[in-house]
Amino acid sequence: MADDLFARVQARLPALARRMVQTFLEELPIYRLLPREQLDGEITRICAENLRVFFDTLAEDRVPTSEELSEPRASAARRAQERVPLDAVLAAYHIGGRIGWAELVAEATPEETPQLVTAADRVLRYIAVVTGAVATAYLEERQSIHGEERDAARGLAAALLAGQETAALAGRLGVTLAPSYVVLALELGEHGDERAAGVAGAVAARRKVRRLQERLDAAVGAPVLGLLDADGGTVLLPEQHLPSDALPALVVELQAVAGADVRAAAAEPAPCEELPQAAEQARDVLRLAAALGRPPGLVVLRDVLLEYQLTRPSAAQGTLVALLGPLERNPDLLLTLEAYLEQDTDRRRTAAALHVHPNTLDYRLKRIVELTGLDPATTAGLQLLAAASAARRLQEL
């Protein structure tokens, strides 16, 4: 009887379980890294239990019950926690099925051959059910671990940017903090797929962020700390792994992998205790770049130095803006002044940009001088007009 065959083989469970563990060591290198105590204890016990269920289901022509699958699921979760690769975990169950089947074939008498042939389909069915349950449990645990690690890494980045104590949290994550970081503030445009309604747009946004994170990680050779979402955020780049002169090219690459506009601002490298100030500066520079209509790409403080200084709280700021007060009643004069400054005081280009005759431009410039008392043809007048114009545009920032 087939039941007799299964019962005879099942009586050898302890020896078969030890053979399974030995085969793991021979065929799956990752298992050689596990402690001997774990192999001889937990792993051998699990093998024996899985073989028992294996032979029971073959003899009774059924699939494993939910209760019988609870131990393989729990074991898979533990392997996920130990970072044992999923392919090795699944291979172990295939090895178990192979060893169990080989023992049945070796034990079967000629009279039991028909039952053995029938059992072959049951073996495949058992392995399919068990490996499916194991893979699901493993992936659920890895997703949970990934979520916890991601949240902890975001917490570490937030603590660094807030100037809080981070040694304990970094230690729990196994992160060695760099001596100094470049703070990179990012503003991300929409990928075309994000405009799709519903789930598709949300998925596209997550994929965009993941691509950016992967490129940043590759740039420094380690997971990059930061607070990044679909609209942008702030990331910390270890200075020793990424020279400052590599930043412009990196931002270009980020734009390519994002499939969307990327505007970035970087502060000078700073030690951990100075990161809050560096982050504030990077975010201020990024806001300035957006307000000034700068194109996508990298901006640093030097690129917007005057505008940055003009946005700092100052008693002189209001007085500076008031210099252009007389022009408020004539918007064309304000527009002309801005165009004249943007065209680097070139009359021909300014007239073309405004679509007016050069004589009209000359008249407007003369009126600006009359109303403000400041002549852009002089160094002092030009400096004050340029500063007043910039302060006026930035007064709400």
Residue pairs with C-beta under 8 A, 6 or more apart in sequence:
1 112
1 115
2 59
2 112
2 115
2 116
2 118
2 119
3 59
4 112
5 104
5 107
5 108
5 109
5 112
5 115
5 116
6 55
6 58
6 59
6 104
7 59
8 107
9 16
9 55
9 100
9 103
9 104
9 107
10 51
10 52
10 55
10 56
12 103
13 48
13 51
13 52
14 48
16 47
16 48
16 51
16 99
16 100
16 103
17 44
17 45
17 47
17 48
17 51
18 44
19 99
20 47
20 51
20 92
20 95
20 96
20 99
21 31
21 39
21 40
21 43
21 44
21 47
23 95
23 99
24 31
24 39
24 43
24 92
24 95
25 31
25 32
25 39
27 91
27 95
28 88
28 91
28 92
28 95
30 84
30 85
30 88
31 39
31 43
31 84
31 88
31 92
34 43
34 82
46 71
46 72
46 75
47 96
49 71
50 71
50 72
50 93
50 96
50 130
51 96
51 100
53 64
53 68
54 96
54 97
54 100
54 126
55 100
56 68
57 63
57 64
57 68
57 122
57 126
58 104
58 119
58 122
58 123
58 126
61 122
63 125
63 126
63 129
64 126
64 129
64 130
64 133
69 129
69 130
69 133
72 93
72 130
72 133
72 134
72 137
73 133
73 134
73 136
73 137
74 137
75 134
76 89
76 133
76 134
76 135
76 137
76 138
76 141
77 137
77 138
77 140
77 141
79 89
79 138
80 86
80 137
80 138
80 139
80 141
80 142
80 145
81 141
81 145
86 135
86 138
86 139
86 142
89 134
89 138
90 131
90 134
90 135
93 127
93 130
93 131
93 134
94 127
94 131
97 123
97 126
97 127
100 123
101 120
101 123
104 116
104 119
105 116
108 115
108 116
149 173
152 169
152 172
152 173
153 173
153 175
153 223
153 225
154 226
154 227
155 169
156 166
156 169
156 170
156 173
156 175
156 225
157 225
157 226
157 227
157 234
157 235
157 236
158 227
159 165
159 166
159 169
160 166
160 177
160 181
160 225
160 236
160 272
160 275
161 183
161 227
161 234
161 236
161 275
161 276
161 279
162 276
163 273
163 275
163 276
166 177
166 272
170 176
170 177
175 225
177 272
178 238
178 239
178 240
178 241
179 239
179 240
179 271
180 238
180 239
180 240
180 269
180 270
180 271
180 272
181 236
181 237
181 238
181 239
181 269
181 270
181 272
181 275
181 278
182 236
182 237
182 239
182 242
182 244
182 247
182 266
182 267
182 268
182 269
183 234
183 235
183 236
183 237
183 266
183 267
183 270
183 275
183 278
183 279
183 281
183 282
184 234
184 235
184 236
184 237
184 247
184 264
184 265
184 266
184 282
185 232
185 233
185 234
185 264
185 265
185 266
185 279
185 282
185 283
185 285
185 286
186 212
186 228
186 232
186 233
186 234
186 235
186 254
186 262
186 263
186 264
186 286
187 231
187 232
187 262
187 263
187 264
187 286
187 290
188 208
188 212
188 230
188 231
188 232
188 258
188 260
188 261
188 262
189 258
189 260
189 261
189 262
189 296
190 260
191 204
191 205
191 207
191 208
191 258
191 259
191 260
192 259
193 200
193 201
193 203
193 204
194 201
194 204
194 205
194 208
194 230
194 260
195 201
196 204
205 230
206 230
208 230
208 258
208 259
208 260
209 228
209 229
209 230
211 257
211 258
212 228
212 254
212 257
212 258
213 224
213 228
214 257
215 250
215 253
215 254
215 257
216 224
216 226
216 235
216 237
216 250
216 254
217 223
217 224
219 237
219 241
219 242
219 246
219 250
219 253
220 237
220 238
220 241
220 242
221 241
222 238
222 241
224 235
224 236
224 237
225 235
225 236
226 233
226 234
226 235
226 236
227 233
227 234
227 235
228 234
228 235
234 279
234 282
234 283
236 275
239 269
242 250
244 266
244 268
244 269
247 264
247 266
247 298
248 297
248 298
251 262
251 264
251 297
251 298
252 297
254 262
254 264
255 261
255 262
255 296
255 297
261 296
262 296
262 297
263 286
263 289
263 290
263 294
263 295
263 296
263 297
263 299
264 286
264 297
264 298
264 299
265 282
265 283
265 285
265 286
265 289
265 298
265 299
265 300
266 282
266 298
266 299
266 300
267 278
267 279
267 281
267 282
267 285
267 300
267 301
268 278
268 301
270 277
270 278
281 301
284 308
284 311
285 299
285 300
285 301
285 303
285 304
285 308
286 299
287 397
288 299
288 304
288 307
288 308
288 311
288 394
288 397
289 299
289 303
289 304
291 393
291 394
291 397
292 304
292 307
292 393
294 303
294 304
301 308
306 386
306 387
306 390
307 390
307 394
310 317
310 320
310 387
310 390
310 391
310 394
311 394
311 397
317 391
317 395
320 384
320 387
320 388
320 391
321 388
321 391
321 392
321 395
323 372
323 374
323 384
323 385
323 388
324 334
324 337
324 372
324 385
324 388
324 389
324 392
326 371
326 372
327 333
327 334
327 337
327 368
327 371
327 372
328 334
330 367
332 364
333 364
333 367
333 368
333 371
335 354
336 350
336 354
336 361
336 364
336 365
336 368
337 368
337 376
337 385
337 389
338 389
339 350
339 353
339 354
340 350
340 361
340 365
340 376
341 385
341 386
341 389
342 353
343 349
343 350
343 353
345 376
345 382
347 358
347 361
347 362
348 358
350 361
351 357
351 358
351 360
351 361
354 361
356 364
365 376
368 374
368 376
368 385
369 375
369 376
369 381
372 385
374 381
374 384
374 385
375 381
376 382
376 385
